[in-house]
Amino acid sequence: MTEAPRLPTDRFSRPLRSLRLSVTDRCNLRCTYCMPEPDYEWLPRSDILDFDELERLTRAFASVGVDRVRLTGGEPLLRRDLPELVDRLAKIEGIEELALTTNGILLPAQGPALREAGLDRVTVSLDTLRAERFQAIAQRDEHGRVLRGIEAARELGFPVKLNAVVVRGFNEDEIIPLLEYAREQGAELRFIEYMDVGGATQWRSEQVVSQDEILATIERCFGSVQPKVVRESAPATRFVLQDGTVFGVIASTTKPFCATCDRARITADGTLLTCLYGRLGVDVRAWLRGPKTDEQIREDLARLWRERRDRGAEQRLGIAERAPLAKAEELRGNPHLEMHTRGG
């Protein structure tokens, strides 16, 4: 019997289990914590990976240990014929979970085909329950369509999570209303600390509402909350209220989870990033469009992961006078630094 190949772990013994696959850098919103600038440099369309390339690359990742894939953007539902890609990826041996992160606007139209194609779960971004506040944050009047997208996902039977970026001065007063809304929808809410990465050119440390503050607000309303034991590599720390309601907090800014991070990111044009804060990536599009065999790509992925030593969020935590990771002019010169390009 042939012995199964040993799966790679990095320099800190972290396995490669999760792949965030960006399918487009375009978005139909302009959220101020992600895309606050008036103009952006977009990736050339000729550089965007096609479905054959995305499938081949995902198979290679599955062969070195990835069992969870999340489709991201930009806004992934802007990618034409996305259900076809979902159908292909859902059939790859070893992939146990195929998820999608979306702003929800296009879910009523595309949700049924995505469900039929094999999409397992959906995460929808929802930072506010107030239409006027949504327009101020997202710079688009689409709040009603987002809410309809959440309802459509629930009606289709998707397990739904909601992501809310909490920014002081914008929506910290909605922590309780958002939690109550998620409970009514049968969705699990995840609060996300405001991060100083990608296009967050307006980020200031005083705008960060920390995990400790979020929990204190919830406990004042609902009483004590308890941590919920989950898979250690999950980005969100999960908690449970006394009535059984579960929610999570992604505390990447104040309590980084680098020690258990098991995820790689592929931009829509095929740049491999092994850390959300990483400034440099590897051009795997050249592998796919060059002479490399599938086995060579597999070996290269395993080698890169074994060499990985990223702990970007922890390193940022140690900066005394912390500022945005990149300024607007740097982002214009290198769109791969953008959050909407690297898939959040």
VOPAGU-2260 file (C-alpha; in pm, 1 decimal, decimal comma):
REM VOPAGU-2260
SITE   aa  ch    i         X         Y         Z
SITE  MET   A    0       0,0       0,0       0,0
SITE  THR   A    1     129,9     344,7     -92,3
SITE  GLU   A    2     167,6     571,0     209,7
SITE  ALA   A    3     -35,0     892,6     189,9
SITE  PRO   A    4     180,6    1202,1     149,6
SITE  ARG   A    5     246,1    1394,7     468,0
SITE  LEU   A    6      48,2    1717,7     476,5
SITE  PRO   A    7     254,3    2034,1     524,2
SITE  THR   A    8     267,9    2249,4     836,0
SITE  ASP   A    9     439,6    2586,3     855,8
SITE  ARG   A   10     726,3    2707,2    1078,3
SITE  PHE   A   11     483,5    2738,9    1370,8
SITE  SER   A   12     325,0    2395,2    1313,2
SITE  ARG   A   13       7,9    2542,9    1160,9
SITE  PRO   A   14    -157,5    2320,2     898,7
SITE  LEU   A   15    -308,0    2443,8     572,9
SITE  ARG   A   16    -681,0    2380,7     600,2
SITE  SER   A   17    -869,6    2684,3     470,7
SITE  LEU   A   18    -862,9    2861,8     133,3
SITE  ARG   A   19   -1017,5    3201,5      64,8
SITE  LEU   A   20   -1067,3    3223,8    -308,3
SITE  SER   A   21   -1137,1    3569,5    -449,7
SITE  VAL   A   22   -1326,3    3554,3    -778,5
SITE  THR   A   23   -1336,1    3929,8    -849,8
SITE  ASP   A   24   -1195,2    4254,4    -712,8
SITE  ARG   A   25   -1506,6    4450,2    -816,3
SITE  CYS   A   26   -1772,3    4551,1    -566,3
SITE  ASN   A   27   -2112,0    4719,0    -590,4
SITE  LEU   A   28   -2069,7    4897,4    -254,3
SITE  ARG   A   29   -1805,6    5142,4    -128,7
SITE  CYS   A   30   -1793,1    5078,0     244,9
SITE  THR   A   31   -1587,9    5345,7     416,7
SITE  TYR   A   32   -1383,5    5096,5     621,4
SITE  CYS   A   33   -1281,9    4910,1     304,1
SITE  MET   A   34   -1315,6    5132,5      -4,3
SITE  PRO   A   35   -1329,7    5496,5     107,8
SITE  GLU   A   36   -1142,9    5649,4    -187,4
SITE  PRO   A   37   -1321,4    5800,3    -491,0
SITE  ASP   A   38   -1124,9    5599,4    -750,5
SITE  TYR   A   39    -957,9    5258,4    -767,7
SITE  GLU   A   40    -715,3    5068,8    -988,5
SITE  TRP   A   41    -880,5    4743,1   -1096,5
SITE  LEU   A   42    -705,3    4421,6   -1187,3
SITE  PRO   A   43    -679,6    4369,8   -1566,7
SITE  ARG   A   44    -959,0    4138,9   -1679,3
SITE  SER   A   45    -713,1    3931,3   -1882,0
SITE  ASP   A   46    -532,8    3848,1   -1557,0
SITE  ILE   A   47    -841,2    3716,8   -1375,6
SITE  LEU   A   48    -831,0    3339,9   -1327,9
SITE  ASP   A   49   -1091,2    3151,5   -1531,2
SITE  PHE   A   50   -1296,9    2865,2   -1393,5
SITE  ASP   A   51   -1062,7    2597,2   -1526,1
SITE  GLU   A   52    -772,7    2763,8   -1347,6
SITE  LEU   A   53    -968,0    2811,7   -1025,0
SITE  GLU   A   54   -1075,4    2448,7   -1025,0
SITE  ARG   A   55    -725,7    2323,2   -1096,8
SITE  LEU   A   56    -577,6    2539,5    -824,1
SITE  THR   A   57    -839,1    2434,3    -570,0
SITE  ARG   A   58    -767,8    2069,0    -647,0
SITE  ALA   A   59    -400,5    2136,4    -578,0
SITE  PHE   A   60    -483,6    2300,2    -245,8
SITE  ALA   A   61    -711,8    2009,8    -153,7
SITE  SER   A   62    -424,3    1770,3    -218,2
SITE  VAL   A   63    -212,5    1943,4      48,4
SITE  GLY   A   64    -479,4    1956,5     316,7
SITE  VAL   A   65    -739,0    2225,5     239,1
SITE  ASP   A   66   -1090,3    2105,4     321,8
SITE  ARG   A   67   -1272,8    2440,1     351,4
SITE  VAL   A   68   -1309,2    2690,5      67,6
SITE  ARG   A   69   -1469,3    3033,7      92,1
SITE  LEU   A   70   -1551,9    3234,3    -218,7
SITE  THR   A   71   -1491,3    3605,3    -171,3
SITE  GLY   A   72   -1433,4    3927,1    -364,2
SITE  GLY   A   73   -1484,5    4217,0    -395,9
SITE  GLU   A   74   -1842,3    4104,6    -422,6
SITE  PRO   A   75   -1830,3    3744,9    -552,9
SITE  LEU   A   76   -2184,5    3751,8    -691,3
SITE  LEU   A   77   -2064,0    3998,3    -954,3
SITE  ARG   A   78   -1866,6    3712,6   -1113,2
SITE  ARG   A   79   -2059,0    3586,3   -1412,5
SITE  ASP   A   80   -2185,5    3226,1   -1401,4
SITE  LEU   A   81   -2069,6    3174,4   -1042,9
SITE  PRO   A   82   -2298,6    2869,4    -989,4
SITE  GLU   A   83   -2093,2    2686,5   -1252,8
SITE  LEU   A   84   -1778,6    2740,8   -1046,0
SITE  VAL   A   85   -1958,0    2633,6    -729,6
SITE  ASP   A   86   -2068,6    2312,3    -899,0
SITE  ARG   A   87   -1710,1    2235,2   -1000,9
SITE  LEU   A   88   -1555,4    2311,2    -662,8
SITE  ALA   A   89   -1822,7    2122,7    -468,2
SITE  LYS   A   90   -1723,8    1804,1    -650,9
SITE  ILE   A   91   -1353,8    1820,6    -560,6
SITE  GLU   A   92   -1247,4    1532,6    -338,9
SITE  GLY   A   93   -1150,5    1649,4       7,8
SITE  ILE   A   94   -1350,4    1973,7       9,5
SITE  GLU   A   95   -1592,0    1937,5     299,6
SITE  GLU   A   96   -1730,4    2290,2     312,8
SITE  LEU   A   97   -1787,7    2546,0      38,6
SITE  ALA   A   98   -1900,5    2887,8     162,6
SITE  LEU   A   99   -1959,8    3235,9      25,1
SITE  THR   A  100   -1913,3    3581,2     176,4
SITE  THR   A  101   -2137,0    3843,3      14,1
SITE  ASN   A  102   -2309,0    4174,1      75,9
SITE  GLY   A  103   -2634,0    3995,7      -7,5
SITE  ILE   A  104   -2763,9    4236,5    -270,5
SITE  LEU   A  105   -2773,9    3976,5    -549,0
SITE  LEU   A  106   -2866,7    3676,7    -335,3
SITE  PRO   A  107   -3241,0    3670,0    -415,7
SITE  ALA   A  108   -3162,0    3629,5    -785,2
SITE  GLN   A  109   -2863,8    3395,2    -760,5
SITE  GLY   A  110   -2927,7    3205,7    -438,8
SITE  PRO   A  111   -3140,6    2922,6    -582,6
SITE  ALA   A  112   -2881,8    2832,4    -849,1
SITE  LEU   A  113   -2599,6    2850,2    -592,9
SITE  ARG   A  114   -2788,4    2622,8    -354,4
SITE  GLU   A  115   -2857,5    2371,2    -629,1
SITE  ALA   A  116   -2492,3    2383,5    -740,7
SITE  GLY   A  117   -2370,4    2274,1    -397,9
SITE  LEU   A  118   -2293,6    2587,1    -195,3
SITE  ASP   A  119   -2303,9    2490,0     172,2
SITE  ARG   A  120   -2333,6    2815,9     364,5
SITE  VAL   A  121   -2353,8    3192,3     327,6
SITE  THR   A  122   -2210,5    3485,2     523,2
SITE  VAL   A  123   -2369,3    3825,8     465,3
SITE  SER   A  124   -2214,3    4156,8     568,4
SITE  LEU   A  125   -2455,8    4372,7     769,0
SITE  ASP   A  126   -2309,4    4663,1     966,2
SITE  THR   A  127   -2629,6    4848,2    1050,8
SITE  LEU   A  128   -3007,3    4812,8    1065,6
SITE  ARG   A  129   -3062,7    5178,8     975,1
SITE  ALA   A  130   -3107,9    5260,5     607,8
SITE  GLU   A  131   -2967,2    5612,2     634,3
SITE  ARG   A  132   -2663,8    5488,9     825,2
SITE  PHE   A  133   -2609,5    5211,2     573,5
SITE  GLN   A  134   -2601,2    5468,2     294,2
SITE  ALA   A  135   -2344,3    5671,8     487,0
SITE  ILE   A  136   -2122,9    5366,6     546,1
SITE  ALA   A  137   -2168,1    5186,5     212,2
SITE  GLN   A  138   -2210,3    5502,4       1,0
SITE  ARG   A  139   -2495,8    5328,6    -180,2
SITE  ASP   A  140   -2871,5    5313,2    -112,7
SITE  GLU   A  141   -2899,9    4933,1    -102,4
SITE  HIS   A  142   -2996,4    4854,0     257,2
SITE  GLY   A  143   -3333,9    4704,7     170,4
SITE  ARG   A  144   -3178,4    4472,4     -86,1
SITE  VAL   A  145   -2924,6    4347,9     169,4
SITE  LEU   A  146   -3203,9    4261,4     412,0
SITE  ARG   A  147   -3394,6    4084,7     134,6
SITE  GLY   A  148   -3079,5    3890,1      53,4
SITE  ILE   A  149   -3057,0    3766,5     411,9
SITE  GLU   A  150   -3421,7    3659,3     401,6
SITE  ALA   A  151   -3367,4    3481,3      69,8
SITE  ALA   A  152   -3069,6    3288,2     207,4
SITE  ARG   A  153   -3271,9    3177,5     507,3
SITE  GLU   A  154   -3567,6    3072,5     290,2
SITE  LEU   A  155   -3334,6    2864,5      72,3
SITE  GLY   A  156   -3216,4    2674,2     377,1
SITE  PHE   A  157   -2861,7    2809,4     389,3
SITE  PRO   A  158   -2694,7    2823,2     730,7
SITE  VAL   A  159   -2641,7    3200,0     756,7
SITE  LYS   A  160   -2382,2    3404,3     939,2
SITE  LEU   A  161   -2384,4    3782,7     956,0
SITE  ASN   A  162   -2067,4    3993,6     972,1
SITE  ALA   A  163   -2078,2    4336,7    1136,3
SITE  VAL   A  164   -1769,7    4558,3    1142,6
SITE  VAL   A  165   -1799,8    4771,5    1455,1
SITE  VAL   A  166   -1656,9    5122,9    1418,1
SITE  ARG   A  167   -1671,7    5379,4    1695,8
SITE  GLY   A  168   -1866,7    5680,2    1584,6
SITE  PHE   A  169   -2059,0    5479,8    1323,4
SITE  ASN   A  170   -2245,7    5183,5    1467,5
SITE  GLU   A  171   -2122,4    5084,5    1813,8
SITE  ASP   A  172   -2469,2    5172,4    1945,0
SITE  GLU   A  173   -2616,6    4888,9    1734,1
SITE  ILE   A  174   -2438,2    4597,2    1899,7
SITE  ILE   A  175   -2755,2    4487,7    2081,7
SITE  PRO   A  176   -3003,2    4557,0    1796,2
SITE  LEU   A  177   -2783,4    4363,0    1551,3
SITE  LEU   A  178   -2759,3    4070,5    1791,6
SITE  GLU   A  179   -3137,5    4067,3    1838,8
SITE  TYR   A  180   -3193,8    4087,0    1463,0
SITE  ALA   A  181   -2958,7    3793,3    1401,7
SITE  ARG   A  182   -3141,6    3589,0    1664,5
SITE  GLU   A  183   -3476,2    3665,0    1497,4
SITE  GLN   A  184   -3333,3    3555,5    1161,1
SITE  GLY   A  185   -3185,7    3234,0    1298,8
SITE  ALA   A  186   -2841,1    3358,1    1193,9
SITE  GLU   A  187   -2515,0    3366,6    1386,5
SITE  LEU   A  188   -2374,6    3716,3    1418,7
SITE  ARG   A  189   -2002,1    3784,5    1418,3
SITE  PHE   A  190   -1875,8    4123,3    1532,2
SITE  ILE   A  191   -1551,1    4225,7    1363,4
SITE  GLU   A  192   -1303,6    4471,2    1508,9
SITE  TYR   A  193   -1214,0    4754,8    1269,3
SITE  MET   A  194    -887,9    4648,2    1101,4
SITE  ASP   A  195    -598,2    4861,4     976,1
SITE  VAL   A  196    -543,6    4659,6     659,5
SITE  GLY   A  197    -614,8    4694,2     289,5
SITE  GLY   A  198    -810,7    5001,3     190,2
SITE  ALA   A  199    -873,1    5117,8     548,2
SITE  THR   A  200    -695,7    5447,3     477,8
SITE  GLN   A  201    -914,4    5629,9     729,9
SITE  TRP   A  202    -842,9    5384,4    1015,1
SITE  ARG   A  203    -758,2    5527,2    1356,0
SITE  SER   A  204    -693,9    5324,1    1667,7
SITE  GLU   A  205    -950,1    5521,4    1868,0
SITE  GLN   A  206   -1222,7    5397,6    1630,3
SITE  VAL   A  207   -1160,5    5032,4    1723,3
SITE  VAL   A  208   -1431,1    4885,5    1944,6
SITE  SER   A  209   -1251,7    4596,8    2110,3
SITE  GLN   A  210   -1379,0    4249,6    2185,2
SITE  ASP   A  211   -1374,0    4335,4    2556,8
SITE  GLU   A  212   -1596,6    4639,0    2494,5
SITE  ILE   A  213   -1835,2    4439,8    2276,6
SITE  LEU   A  214   -1871,3    4168,7    2541,4
SITE  ALA   A  215   -1920,5    4425,8    2816,8
SITE  THR   A  216   -2202,9    4588,0    2618,0
SITE  ILE   A  217   -2372,9    4252,7    2562,7
SITE  GLU   A  218   -2336,2    4147,4    2926,4
SITE  ARG   A  219   -2498,7    4469,8    3047,6
SITE  CYS   A  220   -2805,1    4376,3    2843,8
SITE  PHE   A  221   -2819,2    3996,5    2860,9
SITE  GLY   A  222   -2612,8    3899,3    3162,3
SITE  SER   A  223   -2297,4    3690,6    3159,2
SITE  VAL   A  224   -2181,4    3526,4    2838,2
SITE  GLN   A  225   -1975,3    3210,3    2820,9
SITE  PRO   A  226   -1713,7    3104,4    2564,7
SITE  LYS   A  227   -1823,5    2822,4    2335,9
SITE  VAL   A  228   -1572,1    2551,9    2253,0
SITE  VAL   A  229   -1509,6    2537,8    1877,6
SITE  ARG   A  230   -1244,1    2437,2    1628,3
SITE  GLU   A  231    -930,5    2625,6    1735,6
SITE  SER   A  232    -845,8    2761,7    1390,2
SITE  ALA   A  233   -1172,3    2951,6    1346,0
SITE  PRO   A  234   -1114,2    3328,6    1321,4
SITE  ALA   A  235   -1409,4    3409,3    1547,6
SITE  THR   A  236   -1412,4    3343,1    1918,8
SITE  ARG   A  237   -1765,6    3221,4    1983,7
SITE  PHE   A  238   -1978,0    3295,2    2287,3
SITE  VAL   A  239   -2320,2    3185,5    2408,7
SITE  LEU   A  240   -2587,1    3383,6    2591,2
SITE  GLN   A  241   -2788,7    3239,0    2876,3
SITE  ASP   A  242   -3077,8    3167,9    2637,7
SITE  GLY   A  243   -2849,0    2968,1    2406,5
SITE  THR   A  244   -2793,7    3238,2    2143,1
SITE  VAL   A  245   -2448,6    3201,0    1989,5
SITE  PHE   A  246   -2244,1    3487,3    1848,3
SITE  GLY   A  247   -1880,9    3545,7    1765,4
SITE  VAL   A  248   -1617,1    3816,9    1776,8
SITE  ILE   A  249   -1329,1    3840,4    1530,1
SITE  ALA   A  250   -1073,4    4032,9    1732,5
SITE  SER   A  251    -797,9    4056,1    1472,7
SITE  THR   A  252    -689,6    4400,1    1596,9
SITE  THR   A  253    -670,6    4357,9    1974,6
SITE  LYS   A  254    -649,3    3979,0    2019,1
SITE  PRO   A  255    -495,5    3833,3    1699,7
SITE  PHE   A  256    -549,1    3465,8    1621,1
SITE  CYS   A  257    -222,2    3425,2    1429,1
SITE  ALA   A  258    -117,1    3128,2    1641,7
SITE  THR   A  259    -389,8    2911,2    1490,1
SITE  CYS   A  260    -430,6    3071,5    1146,1
SITE  ASP   A  261    -458,4    2794,5     886,1
SITE  ARG   A  262    -573,4    2995,7     582,9
SITE  ALA   A  263    -428,4    3096,4     250,1
SITE  ARG   A  264    -572,6    3357,6      15,2
SITE  ILE   A  265    -579,5    3371,5    -362,7
SITE  THR   A  266    -656,0    3703,7    -528,6
SITE  ALA   A  267    -876,0    3705,1    -837,2
SITE  ASP   A  268    -566,6    3729,2   -1058,5
SITE  GLY   A  269    -387,4    3441,6    -888,4
SITE  THR   A  270    -161,1    3596,8    -625,3
SITE  LEU   A  271    -112,4    3367,8    -327,3
SITE  LEU   A  272    -105,3    3541,3      11,8
SITE  THR   A  273     -27,6    3351,3     330,0
SITE  CYS   A  274    -120,1    3642,3     559,2
SITE  LEU   A  275    -390,0    3909,0     536,7
SITE  TYR   A  276    -127,2    4166,8     633,8
SITE  GLY   A  277     136,4    4034,0     394,1
SITE  ARG   A  278     276,4    4284,6     147,7
SITE  LEU   A  279     424,7    4029,5     -91,2
SITE  GLY   A  280     254,5    3738,2    -261,7
SITE  VAL   A  281     341,3    3460,1    -505,0
SITE  ASP   A  282     217,0    3466,8    -865,3
SITE  VAL   A  283      52,4    3127,0    -902,7
SITE  ARG   A  284    -119,0    3241,1   -1221,1
SITE  ALA   A  285     221,2    3197,4   -1385,1
SITE  TRP   A  286     223,1    2837,4   -1262,6
SITE  LEU   A  287    -121,2    2771,1   -1406,6
SITE  ARG   A  288     -46,6    2931,8   -1742,5
SITE  GLY   A  289     303,3    2789,2   -1766,9
SITE  PRO   A  290     447,6    2439,2   -1806,5
SITE  LYS   A  291     406,1    2319,3   -1445,7
SITE  THR   A  292     227,6    1990,7   -1394,2
SITE  ASP   A  293     -37,7    1940,3   -1126,7
SITE  GLU   A  294     215,8    1750,6    -916,1
SITE  GLN   A  295     468,3    2033,2    -945,3
SITE  ILE   A  296     206,0    2284,3    -835,8
SITE  ARG   A  297     119,0    2062,4    -543,1
SITE  GLU   A  298     485,3    2039,6    -441,5
SITE  ASP   A  299     530,8    2415,9    -473,3
SITE  LEU   A  300     226,8    2485,7    -255,0
SITE  ALA   A  301     351,7    2243,5       8,9
SITE  ARG   A  302     698,5    2401,6       1,7
SITE  LEU   A  303     562,8    2755,2      34,1
SITE  TRP   A  304     346,4    2655,8     327,7
SITE  ARG   A  305     633,5    2484,1     506,5
SITE  GLU   A  306     832,7    2806,8     472,7
SITE  ARG   A  307     549,2    3022,7     607,7
SITE  ARG   A  308     626,3    3221,2     921,3
SITE  ASP   A  309     359,0    3496,7     898,9
SITE  ARG   A  310     218,1    3649,7    1217,3
SITE  GLY   A  311     115,6    3982,4    1069,7
SITE  ALA   A  312    -162,9    4082,6    1308,6
SITE  GLU   A  313      51,4    4002,0    1612,4
SITE  GLN   A  314     332,5    4213,3    1474,0
SITE  ARG   A  315      93,0    4502,5    1412,6
SITE  LEU   A  316     -26,9    4474,7    1772,8
SITE  GLY   A  317     321,6    4564,8    1892,7
SITE  ILE   A  318     338,3    4897,0    1705,3
SITE  ALA   A  319     323,9    5187,6    1950,5
SITE  GLU   A  320     183,0    5449,4    1711,2
SITE  ARG   A  321     -28,7    5232,1    1486,6
SITE  ALA   A  322    -153,3    5372,0    1155,9
SITE  PRO   A  323    -319,2    5225,8     842,9
SITE  LEU   A  324    -112,3    4953,7     678,4
SITE  ALA   A  325     -96,6    5145,5     349,5
SITE  LYS   A  326    -170,8    5497,1     229,8
SITE  ALA   A  327    -395,0    5573,0     -66,5
SITE  GLU   A  328    -106,7    5644,2    -305,1
SITE  GLU   A  329      57,5    5312,5    -219,1
SITE  LEU   A  330    -268,4    5128,7    -281,0
SITE  ARG   A  331    -304,4    5290,6    -622,0
SITE  GLY   A  332      43,8    5165,4    -709,0
SITE  ASN   A  333     -20,2    4815,8    -575,3
SITE  PRO   A  334    -387,9    4709,7    -583,9
SITE  HIS   A  335    -293,0    4372,8    -435,4
SITE  LEU   A  336    -275,0    4549,2     -99,4
SITE  GLU   A  337    -646,2    4630,8    -115,1
SITE  MET   A  338    -883,4    4434,5     107,7
SITE  HIS   A  339   -1133,0    4404,5    -177,6
SITE  THR   A  340    -858,0    4244,0    -387,8
SITE  ARG   A  341    -720,4    3998,8    -135,3
SITE  GLY   A  342   -1056,3    3871,0     -23,7
SITE  GLY   A  343   -1088,3    3997,2     334,2
